């Protein structure tokens, strides 16, 4: 095949699958409602199963459910017949995928569900298949033309099953009031890139820096702390090196009627915790949590070049 033929073939596959997807509207009916409602009210896990290509789709949908607030796990039908049925409890419900609805490998799971009164839900293209007939609720989609020229390899059918599974997962997400913060908690790996951001990329610098000379009177220091809103100021010497910080805690420890006449160097905390511009967010958060501080100065050759507040880091990590 030449370049033109290859691209033409790809577009043909796309067209066939899109035409199949368009028929799915009729599948979102009372059966869809009953399946979603059953899963929403399940107190245990959603056990998702399927064999062959349908098994791969089932595995993906199980992962999507778990990551969007509906605890789930995938059980392979063959493994179920050799002991994994024991992982399914009476508080669970079963969601089975099978294009034909006649896969013999699902028989043991079907019988187990019927024996112990476990809700059996299914997605297939065969309303007369054993799976659909034995299910409490079954979504049946129109049997499609597969994109495979032999009309054999599961292509259009797996795409349709995937869309139905995604529709179930997202509907449940909305029913549970699942929010961005919930998603972040379940996807710590998704925050990895944020945690690796360097402080130099997010720090406040230049005119935003709350800095005072070591001989500055506290009357001016108090005003600067209020203006800059970091809850602290950095204290520098004649060389411009950061030699200390004054925090709210320092103010409380030194609070008396004469504090406004004191110099910054007499109130400051010496040898404050510092970070470099290459320090990453995860490290900075660890420092601030461990040392119980809310702001961190970034220095280069002892000279302050930036500052971050813990809220800057927390906003980045959520």
KAMOPE-V437498 format. One record per pair of residues at least 24 apart in sequence whose C-alpha atoms are under 8 Angstrom apart, sorted by the first residue. I is the first residue (numbers start at 1). GAP is how many residues later the second one is. D is the distance in Angstrom with one decimal. If there is no record, write none. Layout:
i=I gap=GAP d=D
i=I gap=GAP d=D
This chain:
i=12 gap=135 d=7.9
i=13 gap=134 d=5.2
i=13 gap=135 d=7.9
i=16 gap=129 d=7.2
i=16 gap=130 d=7.4
i=16 gap=131 d=5.8
i=16 gap=140 d=7.4
i=17 gap=129 d=7.5
i=17 gap=130 d=6.5
i=17 gap=138 d=7.6
i=17 gap=139 d=5.0
i=17 gap=142 d=7.5
i=20 gap=124 d=5.6
i=20 gap=125 d=7.1
i=20 gap=136 d=6.4
i=20 gap=140 d=7.4
i=21 gap=135 d=7.8
i=21 gap=138 d=7.7
i=21 gap=139 d=6.0
i=23 gap=118 d=7.7
i=23 gap=119 d=6.7
i=24 gap=117 d=6.3
i=24 gap=118 d=7.4
i=24 gap=136 d=7.3
i=26 gap=115 d=7.7
i=27 gap=112 d=6.3
i=27 gap=113 d=6.3
i=27 gap=114 d=5.6
i=28 gap=111 d=8.0
i=31 gap=106 d=6.0
i=31 gap=107 d=6.1
i=31 gap=108 d=5.7
i=32 gap=106 d=7.8
i=32 gap=107 d=6.2
i=32 gap=136 d=7.9
i=34 gap=103 d=6.7
i=35 gap=86 d=6.5
i=35 gap=102 d=6.1
i=35 gap=103 d=7.5
i=36 gap=132 d=6.2
i=36 gap=135 d=7.6
i=36 gap=136 d=6.8
i=38 gap=81 d=8.0
i=39 gap=54 d=7.0
i=40 gap=132 d=6.6
i=40 gap=135 d=7.9
i=42 gap=49 d=6.7
i=42 gap=50 d=6.3
i=42 gap=51 d=6.7
i=43 gap=48 d=5.7
i=43 gap=49 d=6.8
i=44 gap=27 d=7.9
i=44 gap=45 d=7.6
i=44 gap=47 d=4.6
i=44 gap=48 d=4.4
i=44 gap=49 d=7.5
i=45 gap=25 d=7.7
i=45 gap=26 d=5.5
i=45 gap=27 d=5.1
i=45 gap=28 d=7.2
i=45 gap=46 d=7.3
i=45 gap=47 d=4.8
i=45 gap=48 d=6.7
i=46 gap=24 d=7.5
i=46 gap=25 d=6.4
i=46 gap=26 d=4.5
i=46 gap=27 d=6.5
i=46 gap=46 d=5.8
i=46 gap=47 d=5.3
i=46 gap=48 d=5.9
i=46 gap=49 d=6.9
i=47 gap=25 d=5.8
i=47 gap=26 d=5.3
i=47 gap=27 d=5.8
i=47 gap=28 d=6.6
i=47 gap=41 d=7.2
i=47 gap=45 d=6.8
i=47 gap=46 d=6.0
i=47 gap=47 d=4.7
i=47 gap=48 d=6.1
i=48 gap=24 d=7.2
i=48 gap=25 d=6.3
i=48 gap=26 d=4.8
i=48 gap=27 d=6.3
i=48 gap=46 d=5.8
i=48 gap=47 d=4.7
i=48 gap=48 d=5.8
i=48 gap=49 d=7.8
i=49 gap=25 d=5.8
i=49 gap=26 d=5.3
i=49 gap=27 d=5.9
i=49 gap=28 d=6.6
i=49 gap=45 d=7.5
i=49 gap=46 d=6.3
i=49 gap=47 d=4.8
i=49 gap=48 d=6.3
i=50 gap=26 d=6.7
i=50 gap=27 d=6.6
i=50 gap=46 d=5.6
i=50 gap=47 d=4.9
i=50 gap=48 d=6.1
i=50 gap=56 d=7.3
i=51 gap=25 d=7.0
i=51 gap=26 d=6.6
i=51 gap=46 d=7.8
i=51 gap=47 d=7.2
i=51 gap=52 d=7.6
i=51 gap=54 d=7.1
i=51 gap=55 d=7.7
i=53 gap=101 d=6.9
i=53 gap=105 d=7.1
i=54 gap=43 d=5.7
i=54 gap=44 d=5.7
i=54 gap=45 d=7.0
i=54 gap=104 d=6.5
i=54 gap=107 d=7.9
i=55 gap=42 d=7.0
i=57 gap=40 d=7.8
i=57 gap=101 d=6.9
i=57 gap=104 d=7.2
i=57 gap=105 d=6.0
i=58 gap=38 d=7.4
i=58 gap=39 d=6.2
i=61 gap=101 d=7.3
i=61 gap=104 d=5.8
i=61 gap=105 d=6.7
i=61 gap=108 d=7.6
i=64 gap=102 d=7.5
i=64 gap=105 d=6.7
i=65 gap=104 d=5.4
i=67 gap=116 d=7.0
i=67 gap=119 d=6.1
i=67 gap=120 d=7.4
i=68 gap=101 d=7.1
i=68 gap=102 d=7.6
i=68 gap=105 d=5.8
i=68 gap=110 d=7.0
i=68 gap=115 d=6.6
i=69 gap=103 d=7.9
i=69 gap=104 d=6.3
i=69 gap=107 d=7.3
i=69 gap=109 d=6.6
i=69 gap=113 d=7.8
i=70 gap=99 d=7.8
i=70 gap=102 d=7.4
i=70 gap=103 d=7.6
i=77 gap=28 d=5.8
i=77 gap=29 d=5.7
i=77 gap=31 d=7.8
i=77 gap=32 d=6.9
i=78 gap=27 d=6.4
i=80 gap=28 d=7.6
i=80 gap=29 d=7.0
i=81 gap=27 d=6.2
i=81 gap=28 d=7.6
i=85 gap=24 d=7.2
i=85 gap=27 d=7.7
i=89 gap=29 d=7.8
i=90 gap=26 d=6.7
i=90 gap=27 d=7.1
i=90 gap=28 d=5.6
i=91 gap=27 d=7.4
i=92 gap=26 d=6.7
i=92 gap=27 d=7.6
i=93 gap=25 d=5.7
i=93 gap=26 d=4.9
i=93 gap=27 d=6.2
i=93 gap=28 d=7.6
i=94 gap=24 d=7.2
i=94 gap=25 d=6.2
i=94 gap=26 d=4.9
i=94 gap=27 d=5.8
i=95 gap=25 d=6.2
i=95 gap=26 d=4.7
i=95 gap=27 d=5.4
i=95 gap=28 d=7.7
i=96 gap=24 d=7.6
i=96 gap=25 d=6.2
i=96 gap=26 d=4.6
i=96 gap=27 d=6.3
i=97 gap=25 d=5.9
i=97 gap=26 d=5.0
i=97 gap=27 d=6.2
i=97 gap=64 d=7.5
i=98 gap=24 d=7.7
i=98 gap=25 d=6.4
i=98 gap=26 d=5.1
i=98 gap=27 d=7.8
i=98 gap=33 d=8.0
i=99 gap=24 d=7.5
i=99 gap=25 d=4.6
i=99 gap=26 d=5.3
i=99 gap=27 d=7.2
i=99 gap=58 d=6.7
i=99 gap=59 d=7.8
i=100 gap=24 d=6.3
i=100 gap=25 d=6.1
i=100 gap=26 d=5.8
i=100 gap=29 d=7.0
i=101 gap=24 d=7.0
i=101 gap=25 d=5.7
i=101 gap=26 d=7.9
i=101 gap=28 d=4.8
i=101 gap=29 d=6.2
i=101 gap=30 d=5.1
i=101 gap=31 d=6.5
i=102 gap=27 d=5.4
i=102 gap=28 d=5.7
i=102 gap=29 d=6.4
i=110 gap=24 d=7.3
i=123 gap=38 d=7.0
i=124 gap=37 d=7.7
i=181 gap=137 d=6.5
i=184 gap=134 d=6.3
i=191 gap=126 d=6.3
i=191 gap=127 d=7.7
i=194 gap=87 d=7.5
i=194 gap=122 d=6.4
i=194 gap=123 d=6.2
i=195 gap=85 d=6.7
i=195 gap=86 d=5.0
i=195 gap=87 d=4.9
i=195 gap=121 d=7.9
i=195 gap=122 d=6.6
i=196 gap=84 d=5.3
i=196 gap=85 d=6.0
i=196 gap=86 d=6.6
i=197 gap=83 d=5.4
i=197 gap=84 d=5.8
i=198 gap=79 d=6.7
i=198 gap=80 d=5.3
i=198 gap=81 d=5.6
i=198 gap=82 d=4.3
i=198 gap=83 d=6.1
i=199 gap=77 d=7.7
i=199 gap=78 d=5.4
i=199 gap=79 d=6.3
i=199 gap=80 d=5.8
i=199 gap=81 d=5.8
i=199 gap=82 d=6.3
i=199 gap=99 d=7.8
i=199 gap=109 d=7.6
i=200 gap=77 d=4.7
i=200 gap=78 d=6.6
i=200 gap=106 d=7.7
i=202 gap=106 d=7.6
i=202 gap=110 d=7.8
i=203 gap=95 d=8.0
i=203 gap=103 d=5.5
i=203 gap=104 d=5.4
i=203 gap=105 d=5.2
i=204 gap=102 d=5.3
i=204 gap=103 d=5.3
i=204 gap=104 d=6.2
i=205 gap=100 d=6.0
i=205 gap=101 d=4.4
i=205 gap=102 d=6.6
i=206 gap=99 d=7.1
i=206 gap=100 d=7.3
i=209 gap=96 d=7.9
i=209 gap=97 d=6.4
i=209 gap=98 d=6.7
i=210 gap=24 d=6.1
i=211 gap=24 d=5.9
i=211 gap=25 d=7.0
i=212 gap=24 d=6.3
i=212 gap=52 d=7.7
i=213 gap=24 d=6.1
i=213 gap=25 d=7.6
i=213 gap=51 d=7.4
i=214 gap=49 d=6.9
i=214 gap=50 d=5.2
i=214 gap=51 d=4.8
i=215 gap=48 d=5.2
i=215 gap=49 d=5.8
i=215 gap=50 d=6.4
i=216 gap=47 d=5.5
i=216 gap=48 d=5.6
i=217 gap=43 d=6.6
i=217 gap=44 d=5.9
i=217 gap=45 d=5.7
i=217 gap=46 d=4.5
i=217 gap=47 d=6.0
i=218 gap=41 d=6.5
i=218 gap=42 d=4.7
i=218 gap=43 d=6.1
i=218 gap=44 d=5.6
i=218 gap=45 d=5.7
i=218 gap=46 d=5.8
i=219 gap=40 d=7.8
i=219 gap=41 d=4.4
i=219 gap=42 d=6.7
i=221 gap=43 d=7.2
i=230 gap=65 d=6.8
i=230 gap=79 d=6.7
i=231 gap=64 d=7.7
i=232 gap=63 d=7.5
i=234 gap=63 d=7.8
i=235 gap=29 d=7.1
i=235 gap=30 d=7.3
i=235 gap=33 d=7.4
i=240 gap=63 d=6.0
i=240 gap=64 d=8.0
i=241 gap=61 d=5.1
i=241 gap=62 d=4.5
i=241 gap=63 d=7.0
i=242 gap=57 d=7.9
i=242 gap=60 d=6.0
i=242 gap=61 d=5.7
i=242 gap=62 d=6.1
i=243 gap=27 d=6.2
i=243 gap=28 d=6.1
i=243 gap=29 d=7.5
i=244 gap=24 d=5.6
i=244 gap=25 d=5.3
i=244 gap=26 d=4.5
i=244 gap=27 d=5.7
i=244 gap=28 d=5.6
i=245 gap=24 d=5.4
i=245 gap=25 d=6.9
i=245 gap=27 d=6.3
i=273 gap=24 d=7.6
i=274 gap=24 d=5.9
i=274 gap=25 d=6.7
i=275 gap=24 d=6.3
i=276 gap=24 d=6.5
i=281 gap=32 d=6.4
i=285 gap=25 d=7.2
i=285 gap=28 d=6.9
